Amino acid sequence: MIKFVLAVLSIWLNCSSCNNANSSTGDAQTYPSVSLDDPAFMIRQGESMLQEGDIVLRMNNDPFSTLIRNFSKTDKRYSHTGIVLFDNGKPFIYHILTGDENPDGKIRKDAMEVFCDPRNNSEAGIFRFAFHPEELDSVRTIIHRWAASPVLFDMNFDSDTDDRMYCTEMISKLLLHATSGRIRVKSTVLSGSEMKLFATYLHLPYDPDKKVSVFAVDDIYKRPDCKRVIQFNYYHEPVPE
């Protein structure tokens, strides 16, 4: 059974990647073919551009991340996200995840070079909303409150719970609460085949008659009020604004 699930997962992911390549939108970036640049330089370049409230995204090099990125409908480039806050003048990305990288499943903060580590990721990007000063204050207050609670990672990917959240859910709800509803992220409804595969992979109950929606990664940043700062792929030239 496990071999069958993995085989189906592999076929579906490959097909999704091919479909994405063949149906790229006008907003999608085409990276030029150049020699491998220095990933450490790319990360330092990105870090120098960070402002509080920036959204940082990355693509992890693992099968589950490939599954997650394929829930995005317009841009399947990323699998994980966090938000920037400064501590003692240094930017950190606050995010939530589980697994080997974060076994306790709590909100954590990582420096740019850790979050975007090229040994575990293939590309990253920075995007920016235009926050009002009082909204940034709310971002700080809410994140620190959730970290202290603590809010834990939600392996059921249930967007209705507030004591457990997955990464894009945390960012979506943070944007909603910090801006008093001004920035509202719409969720993505999974297709039947997506939900069946997702449920099988995570050992969740599957109901073919139930509509399931999640906050896909591109739901966060593929919107007119979210400005691209820079995107970089460790095998290609960085694409600035």
Backbone bond lengths (Angstrom), bond angles and torsions (degrees), N, CA, C in turn:
res aa  C-N    CA-C-N  psi(-1)  N-CA   C-N-CA  omega(-1)  CA-C   N-CA-C  phi
1 M - - - 1.467 - - 1.516 110.66 -
2 I 1.330 116.86 -45.02 1.459 120.17 -179.64 1.521 110.76 -60.95
3 K 1.342 116.97 -43.19 1.461 120.63 179.02 1.517 110.65 -61.57
4 F 1.354 115.66 -38.20 1.466 119.15 179.56 1.519 111.05 -64.71
5 V 1.359 116.41 -45.48 1.465 120.86 -179.66 1.514 110.50 -60.79
6 L 1.337 116.46 -44.37 1.463 120.00 -179.86 1.522 111.34 -63.86
7 A 1.327 116.28 -37.45 1.464 119.68 179.41 1.521 110.66 -66.18
8 V 1.346 116.23 -44.41 1.461 120.35 178.29 1.514 110.39 -62.81
9 L 1.341 115.78 -42.63 1.472 120.36 178.87 1.516 110.92 -59.06
10 S 1.335 116.50 -44.60 1.455 120.97 -178.72 1.517 111.03 -62.51
11 I 1.329 117.05 -44.28 1.465 121.25 -178.93 1.520 110.29 -64.68
12 W 1.350 116.32 -44.42 1.460 119.89 -178.22 1.515 111.76 -64.58
13 L 1.321 116.62 -42.27 1.462 120.18 -179.21 1.522 111.16 -65.32
14 N 1.330 116.13 -41.58 1.467 119.39 178.91 1.523 111.16 -64.03
15 C 1.325 116.19 -40.79 1.458 119.86 179.47 1.525 110.69 -66.09
16 S 1.338 115.86 -41.32 1.464 119.60 179.74 1.504 110.80 -63.13
17 S 1.331 116.53 -41.16 1.461 120.05 179.61 1.519 110.79 -64.02
18 C 1.335 115.78 -40.80 1.463 119.28 179.34 1.524 110.55 -65.46
19 N 1.346 116.41 -42.55 1.454 119.63 -179.92 1.514 110.72 -63.48
20 N 1.329 115.62 -39.22 1.462 119.06 179.11 1.519 111.29 -64.78
21 A 1.315 116.29 -39.34 1.465 119.97 -179.62 1.517 111.17 -66.16
22 N 1.337 115.61 -31.88 1.453 119.19 -176.54 1.519 112.99 -88.89
23 S 1.352 117.42 -8.17 1.456 119.36 -176.12 1.517 110.97 -130.93
24 S 1.333 116.46 39.29 1.455 119.98 -179.90 1.509 109.97 -67.81
25 T 1.359 116.31 144.52 1.452 121.37 -178.71 1.501 109.62 -88.32
26 G 1.329 115.40 173.10 1.455 120.07 179.14 1.512 112.65 -64.72
27 D 1.353 117.07 -24.77 1.462 120.66 -179.74 1.515 111.88 -78.94
28 A 1.325 117.46 -19.65 1.461 119.87 -176.21 1.520 110.00 -65.42
29 Q 1.328 115.42 141.69 1.452 120.28 -178.20 1.529 110.30 -91.01
30 T 1.302 116.94 137.59 1.458 122.12 174.64 1.521 107.86 -106.34
31 Y 1.321 115.76 114.54 1.452 119.70 -177.53 1.523 110.25 -78.75
32 P 1.329 117.33 135.62 1.461 119.71 177.64 1.524 110.98 -69.14
33 S 1.304 116.79 153.09 1.463 121.18 177.63 1.528 109.00 -82.20
34 V 1.310 115.22 105.96 1.458 120.92 179.71 1.521 108.33 -135.58
35 S 1.313 115.88 168.88 1.457 119.91 178.28 1.519 110.11 -70.45
36 L 1.321 116.79 158.95 1.457 122.77 -178.95 1.524 110.64 -58.68
37 D 1.338 115.87 125.40 1.450 121.09 177.51 1.528 108.34 -88.66
38 D 1.328 116.34 -177.77 1.449 122.45 -179.78 1.523 108.91 -87.09
39 P 1.336 119.79 109.83 1.461 120.94 -178.81 1.530 112.73 -58.95
40 A 1.329 117.43 -35.92 1.467 119.86 179.49 1.522 110.45 -62.18
41 F 1.339 116.64 -38.78 1.469 120.20 177.43 1.521 110.56 -65.27
42 M 1.340 117.00 -42.36 1.461 120.59 178.63 1.526 110.52 -58.52
43 I 1.329 116.46 -44.39 1.457 120.87 -178.09 1.526 110.43 -65.65
44 R 1.329 117.28 -42.96 1.470 119.73 177.62 1.522 111.15 -63.45
45 Q 1.326 115.91 -39.17 1.462 120.61 177.62 1.526 110.28 -60.66
46 G 1.340 116.35 -45.96 1.457 120.05 178.50 1.514 112.12 -64.05
47 E 1.333 116.72 -42.25 1.463 120.52 -178.80 1.526 111.06 -61.38
48 S 1.330 116.90 -37.18 1.466 120.55 -178.94 1.522 111.81 -65.94
49 M 1.329 118.15 -18.64 1.461 122.38 -178.34 1.525 112.98 -94.73
50 L 1.329 117.97 -8.71 1.462 121.11 -171.72 1.519 112.85 -66.54
51 Q 1.323 114.52 140.89 1.458 123.08 170.23 1.525 108.36 -127.49
52 E 1.332 115.95 157.93 1.464 118.80 178.03 1.523 110.05 -60.05
53 G 1.320 114.97 137.29 1.451 121.33 -179.29 1.511 114.44 90.68
54 D 1.336 117.55 -6.85 1.466 119.45 178.01 1.527 110.65 -62.78
55 I 1.303 115.24 146.20 1.462 122.67 175.23 1.527 107.83 -97.22
56 V 1.333 116.72 123.76 1.468 121.42 178.42 1.523 108.13 -112.14
57 L 1.329 115.27 133.88 1.461 121.69 -177.96 1.516 109.74 -123.61
58 R 1.320 115.86 156.99 1.462 120.49 177.89 1.520 109.37 -150.57
59 M 1.334 114.81 162.55 1.460 121.78 174.03 1.513 108.74 -116.97
60 N 1.333 116.04 111.64 1.459 121.28 -179.99 1.524 111.62 -78.50
61 N 1.324 114.90 152.36 1.467 120.47 -179.31 1.529 111.34 -95.22
62 D 1.315 117.31 64.29 1.463 119.97 177.04 1.523 108.73 -147.81
63 P 1.336 118.19 157.26 1.468 121.13 -174.23 1.524 113.44 -60.43
64 F 1.337 118.43 -38.99 1.456 120.52 -178.16 1.531 110.95 -64.28
65 S 1.324 116.61 -37.72 1.468 120.21 178.42 1.522 110.76 -64.43
66 T 1.335 116.79 -35.51 1.457 120.48 176.97 1.524 110.36 -65.76
67 L 1.329 116.34 -37.97 1.459 120.77 175.70 1.525 110.34 -62.29
68 I 1.341 116.78 -47.05 1.462 121.57 -177.96 1.526 111.53 -62.76
69 R 1.327 117.32 -44.07 1.471 118.62 -176.45 1.520 111.48 -65.31
70 N 1.322 117.70 -25.77 1.456 119.88 -178.26 1.517 113.40 -77.32
71 F 1.342 117.76 -5.59 1.459 119.53 171.36 1.523 110.79 -76.36
72 S 1.322 117.70 -20.11 1.459 121.48 175.75 1.529 109.21 -67.79
73 K 1.311 116.34 138.43 1.462 120.53 -175.10 1.526 113.12 -96.61
74 T 1.339 117.72 -28.64 1.464 119.63 -174.05 1.528 113.20 -109.83
75 D 1.329 118.32 -25.91 1.462 121.09 -177.94 1.520 108.24 -150.43
76 K 1.319 116.25 108.48 1.457 121.48 -175.55 1.531 112.07 -96.44
77 R 1.315 116.70 32.14 1.460 120.59 -172.89 1.526 113.05 -80.61
78 Y 1.338 118.55 -27.84 1.466 120.65 -170.43 1.527 112.15 -125.01
79 S 1.342 114.30 158.66 1.460 120.79 -178.64 1.525 113.25 -126.13
80 H 1.331 118.71 -10.52 1.466 120.36 -173.49 1.529 109.34 -151.61
81 T 1.339 115.73 153.58 1.461 119.69 -176.50 1.512 111.92 -149.16
82 G 1.331 115.14 157.15 1.457 122.44 175.40 1.519 109.21 -152.90
83 I 1.328 116.65 179.47 1.462 121.54 -177.51 1.523 109.73 -127.23
84 V 1.334 116.40 146.79 1.459 122.61 -173.29 1.526 111.36 -91.54
85 L 1.333 116.11 130.80 1.454 123.46 167.15 1.522 107.64 -133.17
86 F 1.313 116.76 148.76 1.462 121.15 -179.55 1.531 110.39 -96.84
87 D 1.319 115.98 134.94 1.457 122.78 173.53 1.520 107.99 -122.95
88 N 1.325 116.31 118.75 1.466 121.39 -178.23 1.532 112.07 52.27
89 G 1.324 115.16 41.06 1.453 120.73 175.71 1.513 115.36 82.66
90 K 1.335 118.46 -1.30 1.470 121.22 -179.09 1.523 109.61 -112.16
91 P 1.346 117.08 135.22 1.465 119.40 179.78 1.529 111.94 -77.77
92 F 1.325 115.19 138.86 1.456 122.43 174.08 1.521 108.70 -130.85
93 I 1.323 115.61 148.50 1.458 120.98 175.92 1.518 108.23 -99.04
94 Y 1.333 116.13 119.60 1.462 122.40 175.96 1.522 107.90 -92.12
95 H 1.324 115.55 128.19 1.463 119.75 -177.31 1.517 109.54 -155.42
96 I 1.322 116.09 170.18 1.459 120.59 179.58 1.524 108.86 -131.53
97 L 1.317 115.70 136.50 1.461 122.82 179.21 1.517 108.70 -163.02
98 T 1.305 116.25 177.16 1.453 121.36 178.58 1.516 108.39 -138.75
99 G 1.324 117.66 -166.68 1.460 120.62 -179.10 1.520 111.76 89.85
100 D 1.329 115.74 -163.41 1.461 120.87 -176.33 1.528 112.40 -60.47
101 E 1.320 116.85 -32.89 1.462 120.46 -177.99 1.527 112.17 -71.16
102 N 1.333 116.77 -27.67 1.467 120.44 -175.30 1.529 109.50 -153.53
103 P 1.347 118.01 72.99 1.464 121.47 -171.69 1.522 115.32 -59.38
104 D 1.343 118.36 -30.99 1.466 118.68 -177.72 1.525 113.06 -80.17
105 G 1.331 117.42 -10.21 1.458 120.58 174.75 1.512 115.13 70.91
106 K 1.318 118.84 16.37 1.466 121.59 -179.81 1.530 110.47 -90.24
107 I 1.338 115.12 164.09 1.467 119.69 172.84 1.523 108.30 -62.81
108 R 1.313 116.54 135.12 1.455 120.89 179.00 1.524 109.73 -132.19
109 K 1.320 115.34 162.82 1.457 120.04 175.65 1.517 108.46 -121.01
110 D 1.327 115.71 137.21 1.460 121.62 -178.97 1.514 109.85 -133.25
111 A 1.313 115.15 144.88 1.462 120.36 171.88 1.527 108.64 -66.65
112 M 1.311 115.97 160.51 1.467 121.97 -177.26 1.531 110.88 -55.89
113 E 1.334 117.06 -42.88 1.467 119.51 -176.00 1.527 112.28 -67.94
114 V 1.328 117.13 -23.24 1.464 121.12 176.85 1.521 110.10 -83.66
115 F 1.312 116.45 -48.00 1.466 121.17 -178.46 1.525 111.19 -60.34
116 C 1.329 116.18 -39.21 1.472 121.29 -175.63 1.528 112.72 -103.10
117 D 1.303 118.09 20.25 1.465 123.37 -176.03 1.539 111.09 -47.51
118 P 1.330 117.93 116.99 1.473 120.53 -177.11 1.523 113.98 -67.18
119 R 1.324 117.70 -12.64 1.468 119.49 175.70 1.520 111.19 -73.48
120 N 1.337 116.83 -20.44 1.465 121.10 -177.58 1.518 113.65 -120.38
121 N 1.330 117.13 -4.84 1.458 121.18 -175.30 1.530 110.12 -138.00
122 S 1.323 115.63 154.22 1.465 119.96 -179.15 1.517 112.97 -104.71
123 E 1.326 118.04 -23.60 1.451 120.25 179.26 1.516 110.37 -161.89
124 A 1.332 115.40 167.66 1.460 121.20 -177.98 1.516 109.73 -153.80
125 G 1.324 116.05 166.52 1.458 120.51 179.49 1.510 110.99 -154.90
126 I 1.313 115.77 155.89 1.459 122.78 177.85 1.529 108.00 -124.18
127 F 1.324 115.94 130.50 1.459 122.29 179.15 1.525 109.08 -130.41
128 R 1.340 116.51 159.12 1.463 119.29 -170.33 1.524 112.31 -141.24
129 F 1.329 115.57 127.59 1.458 122.84 168.06 1.528 108.91 -92.88
130 A 1.322 116.48 155.62 1.467 121.10 177.07 1.531 107.96 -91.86
131 F 1.324 116.70 90.50 1.455 121.69 -179.90 1.531 110.84 -83.23
132 H 1.318 116.28 145.71 1.450 121.48 167.19 1.534 107.92 -79.25
133 P 1.344 118.54 153.59 1.478 120.13 -178.47 1.526 113.70 -53.70
134 E 1.340 116.78 -41.38 1.466 119.37 -179.53 1.527 111.71 -68.53
135 E 1.334 116.75 -27.04 1.467 119.92 177.09 1.527 110.67 -71.07
136 L 1.333 116.55 -38.98 1.464 119.25 176.07 1.520 110.92 -64.38
137 D 1.327 116.98 -36.58 1.470 119.72 174.97 1.523 110.16 -60.05
138 S 1.325 116.40 -41.04 1.466 120.69 178.99 1.524 111.29 -66.98
139 V 1.338 116.91 -37.66 1.469 120.44 176.81 1.528 109.64 -57.64
140 R 1.324 116.93 -48.04 1.469 121.02 -179.54 1.529 110.85 -61.54
141 T 1.330 115.85 -47.06 1.469 120.50 -177.64 1.523 111.51 -61.02
142 I 1.328 115.96 -46.42 1.467 120.36 -176.62 1.525 111.12 -67.13
143 I 1.330 117.48 -46.03 1.468 120.78 -179.28 1.526 110.58 -59.96
144 H 1.324 117.42 -45.53 1.461 119.97 -178.76 1.525 111.35 -67.52
145 R 1.328 117.03 -33.53 1.465 119.84 176.78 1.521 110.62 -68.05
146 W 1.315 117.14 -44.38 1.460 120.33 179.28 1.532 111.28 -64.84
147 A 1.330 116.16 -37.91 1.471 119.12 179.70 1.519 111.11 -66.54
148 A 1.339 116.59 -34.11 1.461 120.70 -178.13 1.523 112.22 -79.83
149 S 1.313 118.40 -23.02 1.474 121.56 -173.16 1.534 115.27 -54.31
150 P 1.327 123.10 -53.97 1.467 127.01 -5.83 1.525 111.37 -96.19
151 V 1.318 116.20 147.09 1.463 121.19 165.94 1.526 107.43 -73.01
152 L 1.334 116.67 137.14 1.461 122.22 -178.28 1.527 110.55 -113.89
153 F 1.321 115.30 160.48 1.463 120.46 178.89 1.525 110.25 -67.12
154 D 1.319 116.00 138.69 1.460 122.58 -176.89 1.525 110.65 -101.61
155 M 1.325 115.81 102.70 1.463 120.05 179.34 1.526 112.50 -74.65
156 N 1.336 117.30 -11.00 1.459 120.08 176.04 1.527 112.08 -88.66
157 F 1.334 116.76 -7.33 1.462 122.07 -179.54 1.532 110.82 50.46
158 D 1.333 114.49 47.02 1.451 122.33 179.88 1.535 108.42 -96.99
159 S 1.310 117.35 107.86 1.473 121.67 -175.31 1.521 113.11 -73.44
160 D 1.332 118.10 -5.96 1.466 121.01 -178.55 1.523 113.05 -88.66
161 T 1.322 118.74 -9.31 1.461 121.16 -179.65 1.524 109.86 -96.59
162 D 1.331 116.06 144.33 1.458 120.72 179.49 1.527 113.08 -110.21
163 D 1.317 117.26 -12.61 1.469 119.61 177.36 1.527 111.33 -89.27
164 R 1.318 116.04 -13.45 1.464 123.04 174.66 1.523 108.11 -134.54
165 M 1.317 116.70 132.13 1.461 120.99 -178.48 1.524 110.05 -143.33
166 Y 1.328 116.54 153.42 1.460 121.28 168.73 1.533 107.34 -97.79
167 C 1.324 117.68 171.99 1.463 120.45 -165.11 1.520 113.98 -59.27
168 T 1.328 117.57 -49.42 1.462 119.65 -177.71 1.522 111.78 -72.15
169 E 1.313 116.43 -28.87 1.471 119.65 174.62 1.526 109.74 -64.15
170 M 1.330 116.69 -44.00 1.458 120.46 -179.74 1.526 110.85 -59.88
171 I 1.337 117.08 -46.00 1.459 120.63 -179.22 1.525 110.42 -66.77
172 S 1.329 118.06 -41.10 1.466 121.50 -179.34 1.522 111.24 -62.69
173 K 1.330 116.44 -46.18 1.469 119.93 -179.81 1.524 111.23 -70.32
174 L 1.314 116.94 -33.86 1.459 120.69 176.59 1.533 110.34 -62.38
175 L 1.329 116.87 -46.24 1.466 121.33 178.46 1.529 110.67 -61.42
176 L 1.319 116.07 -42.10 1.460 120.87 -178.73 1.530 111.30 -62.81
177 H 1.334 116.35 -51.05 1.467 120.45 -175.56 1.526 111.87 -72.24
178 A 1.327 117.74 -40.73 1.464 120.55 -175.82 1.525 111.79 -68.37
179 T 1.338 117.16 -27.43 1.468 120.47 -178.44 1.529 112.33 -104.91
180 S 1.342 116.15 11.56 1.477 121.23 -179.17 1.526 111.46 53.12
181 G 1.335 115.47 40.36 1.459 120.79 176.27 1.510 115.35 88.17
182 R 1.336 118.03 -1.53 1.473 119.66 179.96 1.521 111.64 -65.54
183 I 1.340 116.93 -40.43 1.464 121.37 176.67 1.520 107.47 -107.37
184 R 1.289 115.57 108.00 1.466 122.19 -176.67 1.531 108.45 -119.99
185 V 1.315 116.47 119.18 1.465 121.83 -178.46 1.526 109.66 -91.72
186 K 1.321 116.08 126.54 1.461 120.50 177.22 1.527 109.78 -84.12
187 S 1.305 115.47 143.60 1.462 120.28 -179.39 1.526 111.04 -88.99
188 T 1.314 115.85 169.91 1.466 123.60 -179.31 1.525 109.41 -112.81
189 V 1.311 116.63 130.31 1.462 121.41 177.34 1.524 108.89 -83.96
190 L 1.318 116.28 126.62 1.459 120.78 -179.92 1.527 110.21 -77.41
191 S 1.313 114.84 143.87 1.467 119.57 173.89 1.521 109.12 -72.48
192 G 1.316 116.10 167.58 1.461 119.97 179.33 1.515 112.49 -59.66
193 S 1.340 116.80 -43.12 1.461 119.99 -179.25 1.525 111.13 -68.56
194 E 1.344 116.90 -37.06 1.466 119.88 177.71 1.521 110.64 -64.61
195 M 1.329 116.46 -43.71 1.456 120.23 -178.23 1.525 111.28 -67.66
196 K 1.310 117.27 -38.39 1.461 120.37 -179.78 1.524 110.57 -65.00
197 L 1.320 116.12 -44.78 1.456 120.24 179.01 1.521 111.24 -65.78
198 F 1.322 116.31 -41.85 1.463 122.16 179.28 1.529 110.44 -61.66
199 A 1.328 116.49 -46.56 1.464 121.28 179.84 1.521 111.00 -63.34
200 T 1.323 116.75 -40.16 1.468 120.44 179.17 1.517 110.91 -64.97
201 Y 1.331 116.54 -43.31 1.466 121.39 -177.58 1.527 111.12 -64.30
202 L 1.349 116.52 -39.08 1.465 120.64 -176.09 1.528 113.22 -98.45
203 H 1.335 116.45 4.19 1.469 121.32 -179.42 1.525 111.48 59.03
204 L 1.337 116.17 45.03 1.454 122.55 178.67 1.524 109.60 -103.75
205 P 1.344 117.17 154.60 1.472 118.78 175.97 1.521 110.57 -64.21
206 Y 1.322 115.70 143.68 1.459 120.43 -178.32 1.519 109.77 -118.53
207 D 1.331 116.15 123.68 1.461 122.79 177.69 1.529 107.56 -120.84
208 P 1.329 118.12 107.72 1.475 120.41 -176.35 1.521 113.63 -63.29
209 D 1.335 117.69 -18.09 1.463 120.96 -178.66 1.526 112.60 -92.93
210 K 1.316 116.93 -4.09 1.464 120.63 -176.65 1.530 110.73 -97.32
211 K 1.324 116.22 129.83 1.454 121.19 175.66 1.527 108.86 -83.64
212 V 1.318 116.25 126.66 1.467 120.90 -178.61 1.526 108.68 -118.88
213 S 1.317 115.96 131.22 1.463 120.29 177.48 1.520 109.28 -122.46
214 V 1.314 115.23 148.11 1.457 121.84 177.46 1.531 107.92 -134.92
215 F 1.327 115.97 161.21 1.455 120.14 170.98 1.527 107.03 -85.66
216 A 1.331 116.27 101.27 1.459 120.75 178.62 1.524 109.07 -71.90
217 V 1.319 116.25 159.15 1.467 119.65 -175.84 1.521 111.37 -61.41
218 D 1.321 117.64 -42.78 1.471 118.31 -177.54 1.525 112.93 -74.55
219 D 1.329 118.21 -12.40 1.460 120.24 173.01 1.532 110.63 -61.39
220 I 1.336 116.68 -28.09 1.463 121.58 -176.42 1.527 111.28 -71.79
221 Y 1.329 117.54 -45.99 1.468 119.65 -166.59 1.533 115.53 -116.77
222 K 1.320 119.06 -13.80 1.466 120.16 179.92 1.524 108.79 -87.36
223 R 1.334 114.85 73.77 1.451 121.77 -176.53 1.528 108.12 -154.59
224 P 1.322 118.31 153.14 1.465 120.75 -173.24 1.522 114.99 -61.99
225 D 1.339 117.65 -28.18 1.464 119.62 -176.06 1.529 113.08 -90.63
226 C 1.319 117.24 8.99 1.467 121.53 179.06 1.531 108.31 -117.86
227 K 1.312 115.61 113.83 1.466 122.10 -172.81 1.525 111.13 -94.26
228 R 1.328 115.68 133.79 1.456 119.82 175.29 1.523 110.23 -74.47
229 V 1.338 116.53 129.62 1.458 121.85 175.22 1.522 109.55 -93.86
230 I 1.330 116.53 -53.62 1.468 121.44 177.04 1.527 108.71 -164.51
231 Q 1.300 116.08 148.79 1.461 123.17 172.23 1.512 107.81 -128.28
232 F 1.323 116.65 138.30 1.454 118.19 177.00 1.519 111.68 -141.31
233 N 1.309 112.41 138.89 1.458 123.21 176.50 1.525 105.74 -111.90
234 Y 1.310 117.79 130.68 1.458 120.31 -172.85 1.526 113.49 -67.73
235 Y 1.339 116.27 -5.31 1.454 119.75 178.07 1.524 112.02 -112.04
236 H 1.316 116.09 4.61 1.454 119.95 -178.31 1.525 109.93 -143.34
237 E 1.306 114.52 172.47 1.471 121.80 -178.83 1.530 110.10 -68.38
238 P 1.355 119.06 140.70 1.459 121.00 176.05 1.529 110.64 -61.04
239 V 1.335 116.03 146.70 1.452 121.66 177.71 1.516 107.65 -112.19
240 P 1.344 119.03 102.27 1.460 120.56 179.96 1.519 111.05 -78.96
241 E 1.318 114.17 179.53 1.468 120.88 179.98 1.523 110.83 -57.53
